[in-house]
Amino acid sequence: MSERSPSPALVRFLLTHWALTPTTLADVRSQSESFSVEEWADFNPSVVKQDLDTAIERLGVGASVRDLAKPVVICLFEDGQQGKTTVAHLLQSHGIPVFSTDAFVANLRESWHNEESLRELAKQTVPHCINEFIKHVENSDSLAKHFVDLFFDARHGFNLRTPVSIIEGYLHNLSVPDPKVQLHKAIAKRLRERGYRVWITSRYRDGS
């Protein structure tokens, strides 16, 4: 089987209409025949259909959209005052959506979830001591599990389906020598399990 990557046009088409669904490529090919002019607005139908036929031939009729089109998440997990928010805003100004972990943590103070321990901790520490919030969560298996679960809440958590998106914020307290859970790694692991390609970036420093 060839390992040639799918064309960017095909990946963008799949992510636009079938992002992260288990639909087979053969079903996509069949359904695309009835697409309206509006649904084809940003794509060349003949090119996409040809690329679909090539992908189906290469991967088999049972191959799914998830096998071919995985959205990319770039994680900017740095300490405060390192410029990550500035970078995120620059990318957002060019149309790349950004999910702020700091805003998510602040939102844990509200009543949309049932994890009272996280809500009270957030009320006590956010926004003035978000590092203390992270420290407490990383030192508790149960708090960390609840945090990661809520991080992917369908309404209030991360659920972007665009080809590229950014997660930006402070998610690991470096002052804790041996945390029970490293939240940034737990989030990255869950992202991969949910079908994303994950990049974790850091700022270059002299001597690093």
Secondary structure by P-SEA (a helix, b strand, c coil): cccccccaaaaaaaaaccccccccaaaaaaaaccccccccccccaaaaaaaaaaaaaaccccccccccbbbbbbbbccccccaaaaaaaaaaaacbbbbbaaaaaaacccccccaaaaaaaaaacccccaaaaaaaaaacaaaaaaaaaaaacccccccccccbbbbbccccccccccccccaaaaaaaaaaaaccbbbbbbbbcccc
